[in-house]
Amino acid sequence: MERVFAATALRRPTGKTQGGNLMEVSVTVNGTVRSADVEPRTLLVHYLRDVLGLTGTNVGCDTSSCGACTVLVDGRSAKSCTLLAVQVDGADVTTIEGLAGADGLHPMQQAFHECHALQCGYCTPGMVMAAVSLVDEYDDLDAAGVREGLEGNLCRCTGYQNIVAAVLAAGE
C-alpha cells in the first residue's frame, strides 16, 4: 500500500531561473497562490516553514522516515522533506493550517481530538495529513489497513491505538 508521493511522480521544475541561483515557484498553498524566488535545492518543507511561515509542518528526521513533514500535494500525502519546492511549482499544497474550514475543525482533526490520538503533538500534523489522504483513497478501511497505510508516519508517544481509532472514526 505505497501511498506517499515519489519525487519522480511530480512534474519537472518549470520555474524561471533568476540570475542562475534562484528559481521562481508559484504554488497554491491552502487555497492561496504563493510565489517566491527560491534556490533550486530548497526542500518543500523549508519553503513552507521558512519562506511562507507555515510552521505546522514539522521537520522531524530529515530522512523521510518519520512523516512529521507530511502535507497533501494535489490531494495526496507527500513527505515534504523529500520534495524540492520547484517540483511542486503549479501544484496545490495543503498543510495542517489549511485543513480546518470556516465552520470548524476538519473531521480528521476533530476525531484526533475526541479519540485522544495525540500526546506531545509533534507528529500530529503529519499524521493527520496522512490520515486524511488515506481515508480519501480507501473506502473500506479496517484497523489493519489504517496501520499499514500510516506505517510511514511515526509517533514516539502513543501506542497508535487511539490514532487508529481516530482515523476509523473520521472515515465513517
Backbone as JSON Lines, residues from 0, in Angstrom:
{"i":0,"aa":"M","n":[0.85,-1.18,0.0],"ca":[0.0,0.0,0.0],"c":[0.89,1.24,0.0]}
{"i":1,"aa":"E","n":[1.64,1.46,-1.04],"ca":[2.52,2.63,-1.16],"c":[1.68,3.84,-1.53]}
{"i":2,"aa":"R","n":[1.57,4.81,-0.63],"ca":[0.72,5.96,-0.84],"c":[1.48,7.26,-0.94]}
{"i":3,"aa":"V","n":[2.67,7.31,-0.44],"ca":[3.4,8.57,-0.39],"c":[3.97,8.89,-1.76]}
{"i":4,"aa":"F","n":[3.84,10.14,-2.17],"ca":[4.36,10.59,-3.45],"c":[5.84,10.27,-3.57]}
{"i":5,"aa":"A","n":[6.25,9.79,-4.68],"ca":[7.67,9.69,-5.0],"c":[8.03,10.96,-5.75]}
{"i":6,"aa":"A","n":[9.2,11.49,-5.51],"ca":[9.6,12.74,-6.15],"c":[9.52,12.63,-7.67]}
{"i":7,"aa":"T","n":[9.77,11.46,-8.21],"ca":[9.75,11.3,-9.66],"c":[8.35,11.35,-10.22]}
{"i":8,"aa":"A","n":[7.33,11.23,-9.37],"ca":[5.96,11.26,-9.85],"c":[5.47,12.68,-10.11]}
{"i":9,"aa":"L","n":[6.19,13.66,-9.62],"ca":[5.78,15.04,-9.78],"c":[6.36,15.65,-11.04]}
{"i":10,"aa":"R","n":[5.8,16.8,-11.4],"ca":[6.25,17.47,-12.62],"c":[7.69,17.94,-12.52]}
{"i":11,"aa":"R","n":[8.31,18.13,-13.65],"ca":[9.66,18.66,-13.69],"c":[9.62,20.14,-13.32]}
{"i":12,"aa":"P","n":[10.72,20.68,-12.74],"ca":[10.75,22.09,-12.4],"c":[10.48,22.96,-13.63]}
{"i":13,"aa":"T","n":[9.56,23.91,-13.45],"ca":[9.23,24.81,-14.55],"c":[9.48,26.26,-14.17]}
{"i":14,"aa":"G","n":[9.93,26.5,-12.95],"ca":[10.16,27.88,-12.51],"c":[11.21,28.56,-13.39]}
{"i":15,"aa":"K","n":[11.15,29.87,-13.39],"ca":[12.09,30.65,-14.19],"c":[13.36,30.9,-13.38]}
{"i":16,"aa":"T","n":[14.51,30.68,-13.98],"ca":[15.77,30.92,-13.3],"c":[16.0,32.41,-13.16]}
{"i":17,"aa":"Q","n":[16.38,32.84,-11.98],"ca":[16.67,34.24,-11.7],"c":[18.15,34.37,-11.39]}
{"i":18,"aa":"G","n":[18.93,34.87,-12.32],"ca":[20.35,35.08,-12.07],"c":[21.13,33.81,-11.84]}
{"i":19,"aa":"G","n":[20.62,32.66,-12.26],"ca":[21.35,31.41,-12.13],"c":[21.25,30.75,-10.77]}
{"i":20,"aa":"N","n":[20.9,31.49,-9.72],"ca":[20.87,30.91,-8.39],"c":[19.47,30.71,-7.82]}
{"i":21,"aa":"L","n":[18.5,31.43,-8.32],"ca":[17.15,31.34,-7.78],"c":[16.17,30.93,-8.87]}
{"i":22,"aa":"M","n":[15.12,30.26,-8.44],"ca":[14.04,29.91,-9.36],"c":[12.74,30.43,-8.78]}
{"i":23,"aa":"E","n":[11.88,30.95,-9.63],"ca":[10.58,31.4,-9.2],"c":[9.64,30.2,-9.16]}
{"i":24,"aa":"V","n":[8.96,30.02,-8.04],"ca":[7.95,28.98,-7.94],"c":[6.63,29.63,-7.55]}
{"i":25,"aa":"S","n":[5.58,29.05,-8.06],"ca":[4.23,29.51,-7.75],"c":[3.42,28.28,-7.36]}
{"i":26,"aa":"V","n":[2.97,28.26,-6.12],"ca":[2.28,27.11,-5.57],"c":[1.0,27.6,-4.9]}
{"i":27,"aa":"T","n":[-0.08,26.89,-5.12],"ca":[-1.3,27.21,-4.38],"c":[-1.2,26.49,-3.04]}
{"i":28,"aa":"V","n":[-1.07,27.27,-1.98],"ca":[-0.91,26.7,-0.63],"c":[-2.14,27.08,0.19]}
{"i":29,"aa":"N","n":[-2.85,26.08,0.62],"ca":[-4.06,26.28,1.43],"c":[-5.05,27.22,0.74]}
{"i":30,"aa":"G","n":[-5.15,27.08,-0.59],"ca":[-6.11,27.85,-1.36],"c":[-5.65,29.21,-1.85]}
{"i":31,"aa":"T","n":[-4.43,29.6,-1.5],"ca":[-3.9,30.9,-1.91],"c":[-2.66,30.69,-2.76]}
{"i":32,"aa":"V","n":[-2.61,31.34,-3.92],"ca":[-1.42,31.23,-4.77],"c":[-0.29,32.01,-4.11]}
{"i":33,"aa":"R","n":[0.82,31.33,-3.91],"ca":[2.0,31.93,-3.28],"c":[3.18,31.77,-4.22]}
{"i":34,"aa":"S","n":[3.89,32.86,-4.5],"ca":[5.06,32.83,-5.38],"c":[6.26,33.36,-4.63]}
{"i":35,"aa":"A","n":[7.41,32.78,-4.94],"ca":[8.65,33.23,-4.31],"c":[9.82,32.76,-5.15]}
{"i":36,"aa":"D","n":[10.94,33.45,-5.02],"ca":[12.19,33.02,-5.63],"c":[12.92,32.18,-4.6]}
{"i":37,"aa":"V","n":[13.29,30.96,-4.99],"ca":[13.97,30.04,-4.07],"c":[15.19,29.44,-4.75]}
{"i":38,"aa":"E","n":[16.12,28.99,-3.95],"ca":[17.24,28.22,-4.5],"c":[16.66,26.9,-5.01]}
{"i":39,"aa":"P","n":[17.18,26.4,-6.12],"ca":[16.66,25.14,-6.67],"c":[16.72,23.97,-5.69]}
{"i":40,"aa":"R","n":[17.59,24.02,-4.72],"ca":[17.75,22.93,-3.76],"c":[16.84,23.06,-2.53]}
{"i":41,"aa":"T","n":[16.0,24.08,-2.48],"ca":[15.13,24.31,-1.33],"c":[14.08,23.2,-1.23]}
{"i":42,"aa":"L","n":[14.06,22.54,-0.1],"ca":[13.06,21.5,0.13],"c":[11.7,22.14,0.37]}
{"i":43,"aa":"L","n":[10.65,21.43,-0.01],"ca":[9.3,21.94,0.18],"c":[9.05,22.27,1.64]}
{"i":44,"aa":"V","n":[9.49,21.44,2.56],"ca":[9.27,21.7,3.98],"c":[9.88,23.04,4.4]}
{"i":45,"aa":"H","n":[11.05,23.38,3.86],"ca":[11.68,24.65,4.21],"c":[11.01,25.82,3.5]}
{"i":46,"aa":"Y","n":[10.5,25.59,2.31],"ca":[9.72,26.62,1.62],"c":[8.48,26.95,2.46]}
{"i":47,"aa":"L","n":[7.78,25.92,2.92],"ca":[6.58,26.14,3.71],"c":[6.89,26.84,5.03]}
{"i":48,"aa":"R","n":[7.9,26.36,5.74],"ca":[8.22,26.9,7.06],"c":[8.95,28.23,7.0]}
{"i":49,"aa":"D","n":[10.02,28.29,6.21],"ca":[10.92,29.44,6.26],"c":[10.49,30.58,5.34]}
{"i":50,"aa":"V","n":[9.95,30.25,4.18],"ca":[9.55,31.28,3.23],"c":[8.12,31.73,3.5]}
{"i":51,"aa":"L","n":[7.21,30.78,3.7],"ca":[5.8,31.13,3.88],"c":[5.38,31.28,5.34]}
{"i":52,"aa":"G","n":[6.22,30.84,6.28],"ca":[5.9,30.99,7.7],"c":[4.85,30.02,8.21]}
{"i":53,"aa":"L","n":[4.63,28.92,7.5],"ca":[3.66,27.91,7.92],"c":[4.38,26.83,8.71]}
{"i":54,"aa":"T","n":[4.43,26.99,10.01],"ca":[5.26,26.13,10.85],"c":[4.54,24.9,11.39]}
{"i":55,"aa":"G","n":[3.32,24.65,10.95],"ca":[2.63,23.43,11.37],"c":[3.25,22.18,10.79]}
{"i":56,"aa":"T","n":[3.88,22.32,9.63],"ca":[4.59,21.19,9.02],"c":[5.94,21.09,9.71]}
{"i":57,"aa":"N","n":[6.2,19.97,10.36],"ca":[7.41,19.83,11.17],"c":[8.52,19.1,10.44]}
{"i":58,"aa":"V","n":[9.75,19.43,10.81],"ca":[10.93,18.71,10.35],"c":[11.3,17.77,11.49]}
{"i":59,"aa":"G","n":[11.23,16.47,11.2],"ca":[11.5,15.52,12.27],"c":[12.82,14.81,12.13]}
{"i":60,"aa":"C","n":[13.07,14.23,10.96],"ca":[14.23,13.36,10.83],"c":[15.15,13.72,9.68]}
{"i":61,"aa":"D","n":[14.69,14.51,8.74],"ca":[15.45,14.88,7.54],"c":[15.8,13.68,6.66]}
{"i":62,"aa":"T","n":[15.16,12.55,6.87],"ca":[15.45,11.37,6.05],"c":[14.17,10.72,5.51]}
{"i":63,"aa":"S","n":[13.06,11.32,5.67],"ca":[11.73,10.84,5.26],"c":[11.27,9.62,6.04]}
{"i":64,"aa":"S","n":[11.85,9.35,7.17],"ca":[11.47,8.18,7.96],"c":[10.29,8.42,8.89]}
{"i":65,"aa":"C","n":[10.11,9.66,9.36],"ca":[9.14,9.87,10.43],"c":[7.78,10.38,9.98]}
{"i":66,"aa":"G","n":[7.69,11.1,8.89],"ca":[6.41,11.59,8.4],"c":[5.9,12.85,9.06]}
{"i":67,"aa":"A","n":[6.68,13.48,9.94],"ca":[6.23,14.71,10.6],"c":[6.02,15.85,9.6]}
{"i":68,"aa":"C","n":[6.6,15.73,8.43],"ca":[6.53,16.78,7.4],"c":[5.45,16.51,6.36]}
{"i":69,"aa":"T","n":[4.57,15.55,6.59],"ca":[3.59,15.16,5.58],"c":[2.59,16.28,5.32]}
{"i":70,"aa":"V","n":[2.38,16.56,4.04],"ca":[1.39,17.51,3.55],"c":[0.62,16.83,2.42]}
{"i":71,"aa":"L","n":[-0.38,17.49,1.9],"ca":[-1.09,16.98,0.73],"c":[-0.63,17.77,-0.49]}
{"i":72,"aa":"V","n":[-0.22,17.06,-1.53],"ca":[0.14,17.67,-2.81],"c":[-0.86,17.15,-3.82]}
{"i":73,"aa":"D","n":[-1.64,18.07,-4.35],"ca":[-2.72,17.7,-5.27],"c":[-3.59,16.6,-4.67]}
{"i":74,"aa":"G","n":[-3.85,16.71,-3.36],"ca":[-4.75,15.8,-2.67],"c":[-4.16,14.51,-2.15]}
{"i":75,"aa":"R","n":[-2.9,14.27,-2.43],"ca":[-2.26,13.02,-1.97],"c":[-1.16,13.32,-0.98]}
{"i":76,"aa":"S","n":[-0.98,12.44,0.0],"ca":[0.04,12.68,1.01],"c":[1.43,12.63,0.4]}
{"i":77,"aa":"A","n":[2.28,13.51,0.88],"ca":[3.66,13.59,0.41],"c":[4.53,14.06,1.56]}
{"i":78,"aa":"K","n":[5.69,13.48,1.68],"ca":[6.65,13.91,2.7],"c":[7.41,15.1,2.13]}
{"i":79,"aa":"S","n":[7.17,16.26,2.7],"ca":[7.71,17.5,2.14],"c":[9.22,17.64,2.32]}
{"i":80,"aa":"C","n":[9.83,16.75,3.09],"ca":[11.3,16.79,3.22],"c":[11.97,16.04,2.07]}
{"i":81,"aa":"T","n":[11.17,15.38,1.23],"ca":[11.75,14.64,0.11],"c":[11.48,15.31,-1.23]}
{"i":82,"aa":"L","n":[10.78,16.43,-1.2],"ca":[10.43,17.14,-2.42],"c":[11.08,18.5,-2.45]}
{"i":83,"aa":"L","n":[11.52,18.9,-3.62],"ca":[12.02,20.25,-3.8],"c":[10.84,21.17,-4.06]}
{"i":84,"aa":"A","n":[10.95,22.4,-3.6],"ca":[9.87,23.36,-3.84],"c":[9.61,23.52,-5.33]}
{"i":85,"aa":"V","n":[10.65,23.48,-6.16],"ca":[10.45,23.65,-7.6],"c":[9.69,22.47,-8.21]}
{"i":86,"aa":"Q","n":[9.69,21.32,-7.56],"ca":[8.95,20.18,-8.07],"c":[7.45,20.34,-7.91]}
{"i":87,"aa":"V","n":[7.01,21.18,-7.0],"ca":[5.58,21.38,-6.81],"c":[5.11,22.7,-7.42]}
{"i":88,"aa":"D","n":[5.94,23.3,-8.25],"ca":[5.55,24.52,-8.96],"c":[4.25,24.25,-9.72]}
{"i":89,"aa":"G","n":[3.23,25.04,-9.46],"ca":[1.94,24.86,-10.12],"c":[1.0,23.9,-9.41]}
{"i":90,"aa":"A","n":[1.45,23.25,-8.37],"ca":[0.63,22.26,-7.65],"c":[-0.23,22.93,-6.58]}
{"i":91,"aa":"D","n":[-1.13,22.15,-6.04],"ca":[-1.98,22.56,-4.92],"c":[-1.48,21.84,-3.68]}
{"i":92,"aa":"V","n":[-0.99,22.6,-2.69],"ca":[-0.45,22.03,-1.46],"c":[-1.35,22.42,-0.3]}
{"i":93,"aa":"T","n":[-1.69,21.43,0.52],"ca":[-2.47,21.7,1.72],"c":[-1.63,21.3,2.92]}
{"i":94,"aa":"T","n":[-1.5,22.22,3.87],"ca":[-0.8,21.96,5.12],"c":[-1.84,21.86,6.23]}
{"i":95,"aa":"I","n":[-1.41,21.52,7.41],"ca":[-2.32,21.4,8.55],"c":[-3.04,22.73,8.79]}
{"i":96,"aa":"E","n":[-2.39,23.84,8.49],"ca":[-3.02,25.15,8.7],"c":[-4.22,25.37,7.77]}
{"i":97,"aa":"G","n":[-4.24,24.69,6.64],"ca":[-5.32,24.87,5.68],"c":[-6.39,23.8,5.75]}
{"i":98,"aa":"L","n":[-6.31,22.9,6.69],"ca":[-7.24,21.78,6.75],"c":[-8.6,22.15,7.33]}
{"i":99,"aa":"A","n":[-8.6,22.91,8.39],"ca":[-9.86,23.3,9.03],"c":[-10.6,24.29,8.14]}
{"i":100,"aa":"G","n":[-11.91,24.27,8.21],"ca":[-12.72,25.19,7.44],"c":[-13.25,26.31,8.32]}
{"i":101,"aa":"A","n":[-14.02,27.2,7.73],"ca":[-14.6,28.32,8.46],"c":[-15.57,27.84,9.53]}
{"i":102,"aa":"D","n":[-16.14,26.66,9.32],"ca":[-17.11,26.13,10.27],"c":[-16.49,25.26,11.36]}
{"i":103,"aa":"G","n":[-15.18,25.17,11.39],"ca":[-14.53,24.43,12.47],"c":[-13.5,23.43,11.97]}
{"i":104,"aa":"L","n":[-13.12,22.54,12.85],"ca":[-12.09,21.56,12.55],"c":[-12.52,20.62,11.43]}
{"i":105,"aa":"H","n":[-11.53,20.14,10.69],"ca":[-11.76,19.08,9.71],"c":[-12.18,17.83,10.5]}
{"i":106,"aa":"P","n":[-13.01,16.97,9.93],"ca":[-13.43,15.76,10.66],"c":[-12.26,14.93,11.2]}
{"i":107,"aa":"M","n":[-11.14,14.89,10.49],"ca":[-9.99,14.13,10.99],"c":[-9.39,14.82,12.21]}
{"i":108,"aa":"Q","n":[-9.29,16.12,12.18],"ca":[-8.78,16.86,13.34],"c":[-9.71,16.65,14.54]}
{"i":109,"aa":"Q","n":[-11.01,16.71,14.29],"ca":[-11.98,16.51,15.37],"c":[-11.87,15.11,15.94]}
{"i":110,"aa":"A","n":[-11.7,14.12,15.08],"ca":[-11.57,12.73,15.55],"c":[-10.3,12.55,16.37]}
{"i":111,"aa":"F","n":[-9.2,13.15,15.96],"ca":[-7.96,13.07,16.74],"c":[-8.19,13.68,18.12]}
{"i":112,"aa":"H","n":[-8.91,14.79,18.18],"ca":[-9.2,15.43,19.46],"c":[-10.09,14.53,20.33]}
{"i":113,"aa":"E","n":[-11.18,14.05,19.75],"ca":[-12.14,13.26,20.52],"c":[-11.59,11.91,20.95]}
{"i":114,"aa":"C","n":[-10.72,11.32,20.16],"ca":[-10.16,10.0,20.48],"c":[-8.84,10.08,21.24]}
{"i":115,"aa":"H","n":[-8.44,11.28,21.6],"ca":[-7.18,11.49,22.32],"c":[-6.01,10.84,21.57]}
{"i":116,"aa":"A","n":[-5.92,11.13,20.28],"ca":[-4.94,10.48,19.41],"c":[-3.64,11.27,19.3]}
{"i":117,"aa":"L","n":[-3.29,11.96,20.35],"ca":[-2.02,12.69,20.36],"c":[-1.54,12.85,21.79]}
{"i":118,"aa":"Q","n":[-0.25,13.05,21.91],"ca":[0.3,13.37,23.22],"c":[1.13,14.63,23.11]}
{"i":119,"aa":"C","n":[2.38,14.53,22.69],"ca":[3.19,15.75,22.6],"c":[2.76,16.62,21.43]}
{"i":120,"aa":"G","n":[2.19,16.01,20.38],"ca":[1.67,16.77,19.25],"c":[2.65,17.0,18.12]}
{"i":121,"aa":"Y","n":[3.91,16.6,18.27],"ca":[4.89,16.89,17.22],"c":[4.57,16.16,15.92]}
{"i":122,"aa":"C","n":[4.19,14.91,16.01],"ca":[3.88,14.13,14.81],"c":[2.47,14.38,14.3]}
{"i":123,"aa":"T","n":[1.64,15.0,15.11],"ca":[0.21,15.1,14.82],"c":[-0.11,15.76,13.48]}
{"i":124,"aa":"P","n":[0.48,16.89,13.12],"ca":[0.12,17.48,11.82],"c":[0.38,16.52,10.65]}
{"i":125,"aa":"G","n":[1.52,15.9,10.63],"ca":[1.84,14.95,9.56],"c":[0.96,13.72,9.61]}
{"i":126,"aa":"M","n":[0.67,13.24,10.81],"ca":[-0.18,12.07,10.96],"c":[-1.6,12.39,10.48]}
{"i":127,"aa":"V","n":[-2.11,13.55,10.82],"ca":[-3.45,13.96,10.39],"c":[-3.5,14.07,8.87]}
{"i":128,"aa":"M","n":[-2.5,14.69,8.27],"ca":[-2.49,14.88,6.82],"c":[-2.42,13.52,6.11]}
{"i":129,"aa":"A","n":[-1.6,12.62,6.6],"ca":[-1.51,11.28,6.01],"c":[-2.84,10.54,6.17]}
{"i":130,"aa":"A","n":[-3.47,10.71,7.32],"ca":[-4.75,10.04,7.58],"c":[-5.86,10.58,6.67]}
{"i":131,"aa":"V","n":[-5.86,11.88,6.41],"ca":[-6.85,12.47,5.5],"c":[-6.72,11.84,4.12]}
{"i":132,"aa":"S","n":[-5.49,11.75,3.64],"ca":[-5.25,11.15,2.33],"c":[-5.65,9.68,2.32]}
{"i":133,"aa":"L","n":[-5.33,8.97,3.37],"ca":[-5.66,7.55,3.47],"c":[-7.17,7.33,3.39]}
{"i":134,"aa":"V","n":[-7.92,8.09,4.16],"ca":[-9.38,7.95,4.17],"c":[-9.97,8.34,2.82]}
{"i":135,"aa":"D","n":[-9.4,9.34,2.19],"ca":[-9.88,9.76,0.86],"c":[-9.63,8.68,-0.2]}
{"i":136,"aa":"E","n":[-8.56,7.92,-0.04],"ca":[-8.17,6.94,-1.05],"c":[-8.84,5.57,-0.88]}
{"i":137,"aa":"Y","n":[-9.23,5.22,0.35],"ca":[-9.77,3.89,0.62],"c":[-11.11,3.99,1.34]}
{"i":138,"aa":"D","n":[-12.09,3.29,0.81],"ca":[-13.43,3.33,1.38],"c":[-13.66,2.33,2.51]}
{"i":139,"aa":"D","n":[-12.97,1.22,2.48],"ca":[-13.27,0.13,3.41],"c":[-12.1,-0.15,4.35]}
{"i":140,"aa":"L","n":[-11.65,0.87,5.04],"ca":[-10.51,0.7,5.95],"c":[-10.91,-0.04,7.21]}
{"i":141,"aa":"D","n":[-10.02,-0.89,7.66],"ca":[-10.15,-1.51,8.97],"c":[-8.88,-1.16,9.74]}
{"i":142,"aa":"A","n":[-8.77,-1.61,10.96],"ca":[-7.63,-1.26,11.8],"c":[-6.31,-1.66,11.15]}
{"i":143,"aa":"A","n":[-6.26,-2.84,10.57],"ca":[-5.02,-3.3,9.92],"c":[-4.67,-2.41,8.73]}
{"i":144,"aa":"G","n":[-5.67,-2.01,7.97],"ca":[-5.44,-1.13,6.82],"c":[-4.94,0.24,7.24]}
{"i":145,"aa":"V","n":[-5.47,0.76,8.34],"ca":[-5.01,2.05,8.86],"c":[-3.56,1.94,9.3]}
{"i":146,"aa":"R","n":[-3.25,0.88,10.03],"ca":[-1.87,0.7,10.5],"c":[-0.9,0.58,9.31]}
{"i":147,"aa":"E","n":[-1.3,-0.16,8.3],"ca":[-0.44,-0.29,7.12],"c":[-0.35,1.03,6.37]}
{"i":148,"aa":"G","n":[-1.44,1.72,6.23],"ca":[-1.46,2.98,5.49],"c":[-0.68,4.09,6.15]}
{"i":149,"aa":"L","n":[-0.55,4.04,7.46],"ca":[0.18,5.07,8.2],"c":[1.57,4.63,8.63]}
{"i":150,"aa":"E","n":[2.05,3.52,8.09],"ca":[3.34,2.99,8.56],"c":[4.51,3.94,8.3]}
{"i":151,"aa":"G","n":[4.38,4.87,7.41],"ca":[5.46,5.84,7.15],"c":[5.42,7.05,8.06]}
{"i":152,"aa":"N","n":[4.5,7.07,9.01],"ca":[4.39,8.15,9.98],"c":[4.61,7.58,11.37]}
{"i":153,"aa":"L","n":[5.6,8.09,12.07],"ca":[5.96,7.57,13.37],"c":[5.52,8.48,14.5]}
{"i":154,"aa":"C","n":[5.11,7.87,15.6],"ca":[4.77,8.59,16.82],"c":[5.53,7.92,17.95]}
{"i":155,"aa":"R","n":[6.27,8.68,18.69],"ca":[7.06,8.1,19.78],"c":[6.32,8.12,21.11]}
{"i":156,"aa":"C","n":[5.17,8.8,21.16],"ca":[4.48,8.96,22.44],"c":[3.34,7.98,22.65]}
{"i":157,"aa":"T","n":[2.62,7.62,21.58],"ca":[1.41,6.81,21.77],"c":[1.66,5.38,21.36]}
{"i":158,"aa":"G","n":[0.7,4.55,21.65],"ca":[0.74,3.16,21.22],"c":[-0.02,2.97,19.92]}
{"i":159,"aa":"Y","n":[-0.39,4.04,19.26],"ca":[-1.09,4.05,17.98],"c":[-2.55,3.63,18.08]}
{"i":160,"aa":"Q","n":[-2.97,3.03,19.15],"ca":[-4.35,2.55,19.25],"c":[-5.34,3.7,19.08]}
{"i":161,"aa":"N","n":[-5.1,4.82,19.74],"ca":[-6.01,5.96,19.64],"c":[-5.93,6.62,18.27]}
{"i":162,"aa":"I","n":[-4.77,6.58,17.64],"ca":[-4.63,7.12,16.29],"c":[-5.47,6.29,15.33]}
{"i":163,"aa":"V","n":[-5.35,4.98,15.43],"ca":[-6.15,4.09,14.58],"c":[-7.64,4.34,14.82]}
{"i":164,"aa":"A","n":[-8.04,4.47,16.08],"ca":[-9.45,4.72,16.4],"c":[-9.91,6.04,15.79]}
{"i":165,"aa":"A","n":[-9.09,7.06,15.84],"ca":[-9.45,8.37,15.29],"c":[-9.63,8.29,13.78]}
{"i":166,"aa":"V","n":[-8.72,7.61,13.1],"ca":[-8.82,7.5,11.65],"c":[-10.08,6.74,11.26]}
{"i":167,"aa":"L","n":[-10.36,5.66,11.96],"ca":[-11.58,4.89,11.67],"c":[-12.84,5.72,11.97]}
{"i":168,"aa":"A","n":[-12.82,6.5,13.03],"ca":[-13.97,7.34,13.37],"c":[-14.19,8.42,12.31]}
{"i":169,"aa":"A","n":[-13.12,9.02,11.86],"ca":[-13.24,10.08,10.85],"c":[-13.66,9.51,9.51]}
{"i":170,"aa":"G","n":[-13.3,8.27,9.26],"ca":[-13.64,7.64,7.99],"c":[-15.1,7.23,7.88]}
{"i":171,"aa":"E","n":[-15.8,7.2,9.0],"ca":[-17.22,6.79,8.98],"c":[-18.12,7.86,8.45]}
